[in-house]
Amino acid sequence: TDHQTPSKRPQDPPEETGRRGQNPKPPHPQHPQELDQRQEMLCRNALRLRTAVRLTAGPVWEKSPANLYHERVLDHYNNPRNVGSLNKNDSDVGTGLVGAPACGDVLKLQIKVENGKVVDARFKTFGCGSAIASSSLVTELLVGKSIDEAMQIKDKEIAKHLSLPPVKLHCSMLAEDAVKAAIKDYQTKQEKKKAILASSVVEAPSSPLSPSLNVSI
Protein backbone atom coordinates (compact mmCIF):
# COMPACT_ATOMS: atom_id res chain seq x y z
CA THR A 1 0.00 0.00 0.00
CA ASP A 2 1.12 3.53 -0.74
CA HIS A 3 1.89 5.57 2.28
CA GLN A 4 0.22 8.98 2.20
CA THR A 5 2.45 11.89 3.02
CA PRO A 6 1.02 13.67 6.07
CA SER A 7 -0.09 17.22 5.25
CA LYS A 8 1.96 19.89 6.82
CA ARG A 9 0.18 22.22 9.22
CA PRO A 10 0.48 25.83 8.11
CA GLN A 11 2.67 27.73 10.40
CA ASP A 12 1.62 30.99 11.98
CA PRO A 13 3.21 34.06 10.39
CA PRO A 14 6.23 35.27 12.26
CA GLU A 15 5.67 38.13 14.60
CA GLU A 16 7.06 41.49 13.64
CA THR A 17 10.22 42.32 15.45
CA GLY A 18 12.23 45.42 15.90
CA ARG A 19 15.86 45.99 15.09
CA ARG A 20 17.11 43.82 17.91
CA GLY A 21 14.50 41.10 17.55
CA GLN A 22 12.16 42.59 20.10
CA ASN A 23 8.45 43.13 19.56
CA PRO A 24 7.64 46.77 18.74
CA LYS A 25 6.07 48.78 21.54
CA PRO A 26 2.55 50.15 21.03
CA PRO A 27 2.51 53.83 20.06
CA HIS A 28 2.28 56.15 23.00
CA PRO A 29 -1.06 58.00 23.02
CA GLN A 30 -0.80 61.67 22.22
CA HIS A 31 -1.53 64.23 24.86
CA PRO A 32 -5.04 65.78 24.56
CA GLN A 33 -3.47 69.22 24.18
CA GLU A 34 -1.44 67.97 21.22
CA LEU A 35 -4.59 66.58 19.62
CA ASP A 36 -6.38 69.91 20.05
CA GLN A 37 -3.46 71.78 18.50
CA ARG A 38 -3.35 69.35 15.59
CA GLN A 39 -7.10 69.66 15.01
CA GLU A 40 -6.90 73.45 15.15
CA MET A 41 -4.06 73.42 12.62
CA LEU A 42 -6.08 71.21 10.26
CA CYS A 43 -9.07 73.55 10.53
CA ARG A 44 -6.92 76.56 9.75
CA ASN A 45 -5.43 74.84 6.72
CA ALA A 46 -8.90 73.88 5.48
CA LEU A 47 -10.07 77.48 5.89
CA ARG A 48 -7.05 78.79 3.98
CA LEU A 49 -7.69 76.27 1.19
CA ARG A 50 -11.38 77.20 1.02
CA THR A 51 -10.54 80.90 0.80
CA ALA A 52 -7.89 80.30 -1.85
CA VAL A 53 -10.29 78.26 -3.99
CA ARG A 54 -12.98 80.90 -3.70
CA LEU A 55 -10.64 83.71 -4.70
CA THR A 56 -9.27 81.69 -7.59
CA ALA A 57 -12.60 80.40 -8.92
CA GLY A 58 -14.38 83.75 -8.68
CA PRO A 59 -18.00 83.65 -9.93
CA VAL A 60 -17.78 79.91 -10.51
CA TRP A 61 -17.55 79.41 -6.75
CA GLU A 62 -20.89 81.10 -6.17
CA LYS A 63 -22.58 78.62 -8.53
CA SER A 64 -20.91 75.51 -7.21
CA PRO A 65 -23.13 72.93 -5.46
CA ALA A 66 -21.00 73.18 -2.32
CA ASN A 67 -21.97 76.81 -1.79
CA LEU A 68 -25.73 76.87 -1.21
CA TYR A 69 -26.03 80.63 -0.69
CA HIS A 70 -26.28 82.97 -3.66
CA GLU A 71 -24.75 86.43 -3.49
CA ARG A 72 -28.23 87.97 -3.12
CA VAL A 73 -28.89 85.73 -0.13
CA LEU A 74 -25.60 86.81 1.42
CA ASP A 75 -26.48 90.46 0.77
CA HIS A 76 -29.83 90.24 2.56
CA TYR A 77 -28.30 88.11 5.32
CA ASN A 78 -25.42 90.50 6.01
CA ASN A 79 -27.51 93.65 5.45
CA PRO A 80 -31.12 92.74 6.29
CA ARG A 81 -33.77 95.30 5.39
CA ASN A 82 -36.61 96.46 7.63
CA VAL A 83 -35.73 94.50 10.75
CA GLY A 84 -37.89 95.38 13.74
CA SER A 85 -41.44 95.51 15.01
CA LEU A 86 -44.55 97.63 14.68
CA ASN A 87 -47.27 98.29 17.25
CA LYS A 88 -49.35 95.12 17.10
CA ASN A 89 -52.25 96.90 18.85
CA ASP A 90 -52.56 99.44 16.03
CA SER A 91 -55.67 98.76 13.96
CA ASP A 92 -53.73 99.60 10.79
CA VAL A 93 -51.03 97.01 11.54
CA GLY A 94 -51.33 93.37 10.56
CA THR A 95 -49.12 90.71 12.16
CA GLY A 96 -48.33 87.29 10.79
CA LEU A 97 -46.45 84.67 12.81
CA VAL A 98 -45.61 81.47 10.97
CA GLY A 99 -43.18 78.59 11.41
CA ALA A 100 -41.77 75.66 9.49
CA PRO A 101 -41.81 72.49 11.61
CA ALA A 102 -39.43 70.72 9.20
CA CYS A 103 -36.51 73.02 9.94
CA GLY A 104 -37.57 75.07 12.97
CA ASP A 105 -37.60 78.46 11.19
CA VAL A 106 -39.95 81.08 12.67
CA LEU A 107 -40.95 84.35 10.98
CA LYS A 108 -42.90 87.30 12.36
CA LEU A 109 -43.98 89.73 9.64
CA GLN A 110 -45.86 92.99 10.24
CA ILE A 111 -47.35 95.42 7.74
CA LYS A 112 -48.80 98.91 8.18
CA VAL A 113 -51.55 99.90 5.78
CA GLU A 114 -52.71 103.44 5.01
CA ASN A 115 -55.27 104.37 2.36
CA GLY A 116 -55.32 100.80 1.12
CA LYS A 117 -51.55 100.51 0.54
CA VAL A 118 -48.70 99.01 2.53
CA VAL A 119 -46.56 101.89 3.75
CA ASP A 120 -44.25 99.94 6.05
CA ALA A 121 -43.19 96.34 6.68
CA ARG A 122 -41.03 94.86 9.44
CA PHE A 123 -39.81 91.38 10.23
CA LYS A 124 -38.02 89.25 12.81
CA THR A 125 -36.80 85.79 11.83
CA PHE A 126 -35.24 82.90 13.67
CA GLY A 127 -33.71 80.59 11.11
CA CYS A 128 -31.06 80.00 8.48
CA GLY A 129 -29.59 82.51 6.04
CA SER A 130 -32.15 81.70 3.34
CA ALA A 131 -35.04 82.28 5.77
CA ILE A 132 -33.64 85.66 6.82
CA ALA A 133 -33.00 86.65 3.20
CA SER A 134 -36.53 85.64 2.14
CA SER A 135 -38.01 87.68 4.99
CA SER A 136 -35.88 90.71 4.18
CA LEU A 137 -36.77 90.56 0.48
CA VAL A 138 -40.51 90.19 1.05
CA THR A 139 -40.61 93.40 3.12
CA GLU A 140 -39.15 95.26 0.15
CA LEU A 141 -41.70 93.70 -2.18
CA LEU A 142 -44.60 94.65 0.10
CA VAL A 143 -43.99 98.37 0.53
CA GLY A 144 -46.04 100.42 -1.95
CA LYS A 145 -48.40 97.60 -2.92
CA SER A 146 -52.13 97.46 -2.36
CA ILE A 147 -53.66 94.62 -0.38
CA ASP A 148 -54.71 92.82 -3.57
CA GLU A 149 -51.22 93.24 -5.06
CA ALA A 150 -49.59 92.02 -1.85
CA MET A 151 -51.71 88.87 -1.96
CA GLN A 152 -50.17 88.09 -5.36
CA ILE A 153 -46.65 87.74 -3.94
CA LYS A 154 -45.71 84.09 -4.40
CA ASP A 155 -42.91 81.94 -3.06
CA LYS A 156 -41.68 81.24 -6.60
CA GLU A 157 -40.97 84.94 -7.12
CA ILE A 158 -38.91 85.06 -3.92
CA ALA A 159 -37.06 81.83 -4.67
CA LYS A 160 -36.23 82.94 -8.21
CA HIS A 161 -34.86 86.32 -7.11
CA LEU A 162 -32.66 84.72 -4.44
CA SER A 163 -31.75 81.66 -6.57
CA LEU A 164 -32.65 79.36 -3.71
CA PRO A 165 -31.66 75.69 -4.13
CA PRO A 166 -34.38 73.02 -3.83
CA VAL A 167 -33.44 72.25 -0.22
CA LYS A 168 -34.20 75.87 0.75
CA LEU A 169 -37.51 76.40 -1.04
CA HIS A 170 -39.39 76.05 2.25
CA CYS A 171 -37.91 79.43 3.25
CA SER A 172 -39.65 81.27 0.40
CA MET A 173 -42.87 79.38 1.18
CA LEU A 174 -42.59 80.57 4.77
CA ALA A 175 -42.35 84.19 3.58
CA GLU A 176 -45.46 83.82 1.42
CA ASP A 177 -47.40 82.29 4.32
CA ALA A 178 -46.33 85.20 6.55
CA VAL A 179 -47.64 87.74 4.03
CA LYS A 180 -51.04 86.04 3.91
CA ALA A 181 -51.18 85.77 7.70
CA ALA A 182 -50.33 89.47 8.15
CA ILE A 183 -52.95 90.55 5.62
CA LYS A 184 -55.59 88.33 7.23
CA ASP A 185 -54.83 89.83 10.65
CA TYR A 186 -55.12 93.36 9.23
CA GLN A 187 -58.44 92.58 7.55
CA THR A 188 -59.79 91.05 10.77
CA LYS A 189 -58.88 94.22 12.67
CA GLN A 190 -60.60 96.38 10.07
CA GLU A 191 -63.79 94.35 10.30
CA LYS A 192 -63.82 94.70 14.09
CA LYS A 193 -63.13 98.43 13.74
CA LYS A 194 -66.12 98.85 11.42
CA ALA A 195 -68.34 96.86 13.77
CA ILE A 196 -67.37 99.06 16.71
CA LEU A 197 -68.02 102.25 14.74
CA ALA A 198 -71.39 100.96 13.60
CA SER A 199 -72.46 100.07 17.13
CA SER A 200 -71.30 103.40 18.53
CA VAL A 201 -73.44 105.46 16.18
CA VAL A 202 -76.17 107.16 18.24
CA GLU A 203 -79.45 107.76 16.51
CA ALA A 204 -80.69 111.36 16.47
CA PRO A 205 -83.24 112.09 19.26
CA SER A 206 -86.91 112.26 18.31
CA SER A 207 -88.50 115.67 17.68
CA PRO A 208 -90.48 117.13 20.64
CA LEU A 209 -93.49 117.31 18.36
CA SER A 210 -93.23 113.66 17.47
CA PRO A 211 -96.49 111.84 18.16
CA SER A 212 -94.57 109.00 19.72
CA LEU A 213 -93.31 111.27 22.47
CA ASN A 214 -95.51 111.21 25.57
CA VAL A 215 -95.72 114.63 27.22
CA SER A 216 -97.42 114.94 30.60
CA ILE A 217 -99.47 118.09 31.12
Secondary structure as UniProt FT lines:
FT   TURN            19..20
FT   HELIX           32..57
FT   HELIX           59..62
FT   TURN            65..66
FT   HELIX           71..78
FT   TURN            88..89
FT   TURN            91..92
FT   STRAND          93..100
FT   TURN            101..104
FT   STRAND          105..114
FT   TURN            115..116
FT   STRAND          117..126
FT   HELIX           129..142
FT   TURN            143..144
FT   HELIX           147..151
FT   HELIX           155..162
FT   HELIX           166..168
FT   HELIX           169..200
FT   TURN            208..209
FT   TURN            211..212
//
